[in-house]
Amino acid sequence: MKKILVPTDFSVNAKHALHVAATIAAKSHARLAILHTNTAIAYAPVLPEYEFAGMYNMKDYYDMAADEFRHLKQELITEPKFAKVEIDTRIEEGLLHSSIRRVTEEDGADLIVMGTKGATGALEFFVGSNTEKVIRTAPCPVLAVPENSGEFNPKTVVLASTLDKDQEHAFRYLAEWQKYWHFKVKVLYLNNPKAFSSKKQIDEASATFAERTGLQKVSTFININTFNEESTILDFARQEEADLIVMATHQRKGVTHLLFGSVVENTANHSSIPVLSVPVR
């Protein structure tokens, strides 16, 4: 891992996500890139003859952002464990998820870490959360960090998987993390009736993925609830006292996403512990 991108709106929640990202950067010797996006500019009228109601002085806005960046960096480097972490800052304009994707591609970021408060009810159905949109469009893994998730030091990780061939990348990515945190992995098999006919086959498939990718300390469990996989994953994570949930994502878009949604996005939106989504290759 060489670079970690951390979007921030300078909120308490975003600062917590930054602290988690800095913890990962210090462990992996990665560079930290903090991104702030001025989303207000995206909603300003295109026609110059119409004054944007409530438009503030943009110089004051960017001066404020520069001050916030200085404070964030100062807070981090005063902690001894972050003293050697290299930090870049950047301001963009536009829609948040589009800005994050563009910067990720331009800078070659290996991971996005962002805070999430989730969305519920009608807001979730019609709009969703910013984190959901980033998970759906990001070209690299995304770590969604709930605001009250505490220090990041995973000891038990739930890897929820259908054990299809395209899921191997999530096993491989998690094996890289296991070099820094020697956590146990609880593979939760998400029931796919067409794939396996017995527990033995499921155990063998999970063991094969682990052996190929170098993932250690793996045990496998089976989910028989095919109606609400999100709740099953969250309940299982609580039962196992997990510190992190990991899932591969197909990043469904358009009508497919509208009809079927995303278990990964829903889980990240409602989890009380961090959720790492890994795009299927």
C-alpha positions as CSV (number, residue, x, y, z in Angstrom):
1,M,0.0,0.0,0.0
2,K,1.5,3.3,-1.1
3,K,-1.2,6.0,-0.7
4,I,-4.4,6.3,1.3
5,L,-7.0,8.9,0.4
6,V,-9.1,10.4,3.2
7,P,-12.1,12.7,2.2
8,T,-12.9,15.2,4.9
9,D,-15.5,17.8,5.7
10,F,-13.6,18.6,8.9
11,S,-16.4,17.2,11.1
12,V,-15.7,15.1,14.2
13,N,-16.7,12.0,12.3
14,A,-14.3,12.8,9.5
15,K,-11.5,13.4,12.0
16,H,-12.1,10.0,13.5
17,A,-11.8,8.4,10.0
18,L,-8.6,10.3,9.5
19,H,-7.2,8.9,12.7
20,V,-8.0,5.4,11.5
21,A,-6.4,6.1,8.1
22,A,-3.3,7.5,9.8
23,T,-3.1,4.3,11.9
24,I,-3.2,2.2,8.7
25,A,-0.7,4.5,7.0
26,A,1.7,4.2,10.0
27,K,1.5,0.4,9.9
28,S,1.9,0.1,6.1
29,H,4.3,3.0,5.6
30,A,1.8,4.6,3.2
31,R,1.4,8.2,2.3
32,L,-1.7,10.0,3.5
33,A,-3.7,12.2,1.2
34,I,-6.4,14.4,2.8
35,L,-9.1,15.6,0.3
36,H,-11.7,18.3,0.9
37,T,-14.3,18.9,-1.7
38,N,-16.2,22.1,-2.0
39,T,-19.6,20.7,-2.9
40,A,-21.4,24.0,-2.7
41,I,-19.9,25.1,-6.0
42,A,-21.6,22.2,-7.8
43,Y,-25.0,23.6,-7.0
44,A,-24.2,27.2,-8.0
45,P,-26.1,28.5,-11.1
46,V,-24.4,28.0,-14.4
47,L,-25.5,31.4,-15.7
48,P,-23.3,34.2,-14.4
49,E,-26.1,36.8,-14.5
50,Y,-27.9,35.0,-11.7
51,E,-26.3,35.5,-8.3
52,F,-26.1,32.4,-6.2
53,A,-28.2,33.1,-3.1
54,G,-26.2,32.8,0.0
55,M,-22.9,32.5,-1.9
56,Y,-20.1,33.2,0.5
57,N,-16.8,34.8,-0.2
58,M,-14.8,31.9,-1.8
59,K,-11.4,33.3,-0.6
60,D,-12.7,33.1,3.0
61,Y,-13.8,29.6,2.3
62,Y,-10.5,28.4,1.0
63,D,-8.6,30.2,3.8
64,M,-10.8,28.4,6.3
65,A,-10.1,25.1,4.6
66,A,-6.3,25.8,4.7
67,D,-6.5,26.5,8.4
68,E,-8.4,23.3,9.0
69,F,-5.8,21.3,7.1
70,R,-3.0,22.9,9.2
71,H,-4.9,21.9,12.4
72,L,-5.5,18.3,11.2
73,K,-1.8,17.8,10.3
74,Q,-0.6,19.4,13.5
75,E,-2.9,17.1,15.6
76,L,-1.6,14.0,13.8
77,I,2.1,14.7,13.9
78,T,2.0,15.5,17.7
79,E,1.1,11.8,18.2
80,P,4.4,9.9,18.2
81,K,3.0,6.9,16.3
82,F,2.1,9.3,13.4
83,A,5.3,11.4,13.4
84,K,6.7,9.8,10.3
85,V,3.5,9.6,8.3
86,E,3.8,11.8,5.1
87,I,0.7,13.9,4.6
88,D,-0.6,15.7,1.5
89,T,-3.7,18.0,1.3
90,R,-5.9,18.9,-1.6
91,I,-9.0,20.9,-2.3
92,E,-11.4,20.0,-5.2
93,E,-14.7,21.4,-6.4
94,G,-17.8,19.4,-7.4
95,L,-19.8,16.4,-6.3
96,L,-18.2,14.4,-3.6
97,H,-18.2,10.9,-5.0
98,S,-17.1,12.2,-8.5
99,S,-14.3,14.2,-6.9
100,I,-13.1,11.2,-4.8
101,R,-13.1,8.9,-7.9
102,R,-11.2,11.4,-10.0
103,V,-8.5,12.1,-7.3
104,T,-8.2,8.4,-6.6
105,E,-7.4,7.7,-10.3
106,E,-5.1,10.7,-10.7
107,D,-3.1,10.0,-7.5
108,G,-3.2,6.2,-7.8
109,A,-4.6,5.8,-4.3
110,D,-4.7,2.2,-3.0
111,L,-7.4,2.7,-0.3
112,I,-10.1,5.3,0.5
113,V,-11.0,5.8,4.2
114,M,-14.0,7.8,5.0
115,G,-16.4,8.4,7.9
116,T,-20.0,7.4,7.6
117,K,-23.1,8.3,9.6
118,G,-25.3,6.3,7.3
119,A,-28.8,7.1,6.0
120,T,-32.2,5.8,7.0
121,G,-35.8,5.6,5.8
122,A,-36.8,7.6,2.7
123,L,-33.4,9.4,2.6
124,E,-31.7,6.0,2.2
125,F,-34.1,4.7,-0.4
126,F,-34.0,7.8,-2.7
127,V,-30.6,9.3,-2.0
128,G,-28.4,7.0,0.0
129,S,-25.3,8.1,1.8
130,N,-22.1,9.6,0.4
131,T,-20.3,6.5,1.5
132,E,-22.6,4.3,-0.5
133,K,-22.0,6.3,-3.6
134,V,-18.2,6.1,-3.1
135,I,-18.3,2.3,-2.5
136,R,-20.4,2.0,-5.8
137,T,-18.0,4.1,-7.9
138,A,-14.5,3.9,-6.4
139,P,-11.7,2.2,-8.4
140,C,-10.1,0.8,-5.2
141,P,-11.1,-0.6,-1.8
142,V,-13.1,1.6,0.5
143,L,-13.0,1.5,4.3
144,A,-16.2,3.0,5.8
145,V,-15.6,4.1,9.4
146,P,-18.7,4.7,11.7
147,E,-18.3,7.7,14.0
148,N,-18.3,5.7,17.2
149,S,-16.2,2.7,16.1
150,G,-13.2,3.5,18.4
151,E,-9.5,2.7,17.8
152,F,-8.6,0.7,14.8
153,N,-6.9,-2.5,15.9
154,P,-8.7,-5.5,14.3
155,K,-8.3,-8.8,16.1
156,T,-11.3,-10.6,14.6
157,V,-12.5,-10.0,11.0
158,V,-15.6,-11.2,9.4
159,L,-15.2,-11.9,5.7
160,A,-18.7,-12.3,4.2
161,S,-18.5,-14.1,0.8
162,T,-20.4,-16.2,-1.7
163,L,-17.1,-18.0,-2.4
164,D,-17.5,-17.5,-6.1
165,K,-14.3,-17.3,-8.1
166,D,-14.4,-13.5,-8.3
167,Q,-14.3,-13.3,-4.5
168,E,-10.7,-14.4,-4.4
169,H,-9.5,-10.8,-4.7
170,A,-11.0,-10.0,-1.3
171,F,-9.2,-12.9,0.3
172,R,-5.9,-11.7,-1.3
173,Y,-6.4,-8.1,-0.2
174,L,-7.2,-9.1,3.3
175,A,-4.1,-11.3,3.4
176,E,-2.0,-8.2,2.8
177,W,-3.7,-6.5,5.9
178,Q,-2.9,-9.6,8.0
179,K,0.8,-8.8,7.6
180,Y,0.2,-5.7,9.8
181,W,-2.6,-7.0,12.1
182,H,-2.5,-10.7,13.0
183,F,-6.2,-11.1,13.2
184,K,-8.4,-14.1,13.0
185,V,-10.7,-14.4,10.0
186,K,-14.3,-15.7,10.2
187,V,-15.5,-16.5,6.7
188,L,-19.3,-16.2,6.6
189,Y,-20.5,-18.1,3.6
190,L,-23.5,-16.2,2.1
191,N,-25.8,-19.0,0.9
192,N,-25.8,-19.6,-2.8
193,P,-27.8,-22.8,-3.5
194,K,-26.4,-23.3,-7.0
195,A,-22.8,-23.3,-5.9
196,F,-22.3,-26.0,-3.2
197,S,-24.3,-29.0,-2.0
198,S,-22.6,-29.7,1.3
199,K,-20.8,-28.0,4.2
200,K,-17.7,-30.0,3.2
201,Q,-17.6,-28.4,-0.2
202,I,-18.0,-24.9,1.4
203,D,-15.2,-25.6,3.8
204,E,-12.9,-26.8,1.0
205,A,-13.7,-23.8,-1.2
206,S,-12.9,-21.4,1.7
207,A,-9.7,-23.3,2.5
208,T,-8.6,-23.3,-1.1
209,F,-9.0,-19.5,-1.4
210,A,-7.1,-19.1,1.9
211,E,-4.2,-21.3,0.7
212,R,-4.0,-19.6,-2.7
213,T,-3.9,-16.1,-1.2
214,G,-1.9,-16.7,2.0
215,L,-4.7,-15.8,4.3
216,Q,-4.1,-17.3,7.8
217,K,-6.2,-18.3,10.8
218,V,-9.4,-18.9,8.8
219,S,-12.5,-20.6,10.0
220,T,-15.7,-20.9,8.0
221,F,-19.4,-20.5,9.0
222,I,-22.6,-20.9,6.9
223,N,-25.5,-18.4,6.6
224,I,-28.8,-20.2,5.8
225,N,-30.8,-16.9,5.7
226,T,-31.1,-15.9,2.1
227,F,-33.7,-13.2,2.7
228,N,-31.8,-10.6,4.7
229,E,-28.1,-11.1,4.3
230,E,-27.2,-7.7,5.7
231,S,-28.9,-8.4,9.0
232,T,-27.2,-11.8,9.1
233,I,-23.8,-10.3,8.5
234,L,-24.3,-7.6,11.2
235,D,-25.7,-10.1,13.7
236,F,-22.8,-12.6,13.1
237,A,-20.2,-9.8,13.5
238,R,-21.7,-8.9,16.8
239,Q,-21.9,-12.5,17.9
240,E,-18.2,-13.0,17.1
241,E,-17.2,-9.6,18.5
242,A,-15.6,-8.7,15.2
243,D,-13.7,-5.4,14.7
244,L,-14.0,-5.3,10.9
245,I,-16.3,-6.6,8.2
246,V,-14.9,-7.3,4.7
247,M,-16.9,-7.9,1.6
248,A,-16.3,-8.0,-2.2
249,T,-18.5,-5.7,-4.2
250,H,-19.7,-5.9,-7.9
251,Q,-20.5,-2.1,-7.7
252,R,-23.9,-2.4,-9.3
253,K,-25.1,0.7,-11.0
254,G,-28.2,2.0,-12.8
255,V,-31.4,-0.1,-13.0
256,T,-29.6,-3.2,-11.6
257,H,-28.7,-1.3,-8.5
258,L,-32.2,0.2,-8.2
259,L,-33.8,-3.2,-8.4
260,F,-31.4,-5.3,-6.4
261,G,-29.5,-2.8,-4.2
262,S,-26.2,-3.8,-2.7
263,V,-25.6,-5.9,0.4
264,V,-22.2,-4.3,0.8
265,E,-23.5,-0.7,0.7
266,N,-26.4,-1.5,3.1
267,T,-24.0,-3.3,5.5
268,A,-21.6,-0.3,5.5
269,N,-24.6,2.1,6.0
270,H,-25.8,0.3,9.1
271,S,-22.7,-1.2,10.7
272,S,-21.3,0.0,14.0
273,I,-17.8,-1.3,13.1
274,P,-15.7,-0.5,10.0
275,V,-16.6,-2.1,6.7
276,L,-14.0,-2.7,4.0
277,S,-15.4,-3.1,0.5
278,V,-13.2,-4.6,-2.1
279,P,-14.2,-4.2,-5.8
280,V,-14.4,-7.4,-7.7
281,R,-11.7,-7.6,-10.5
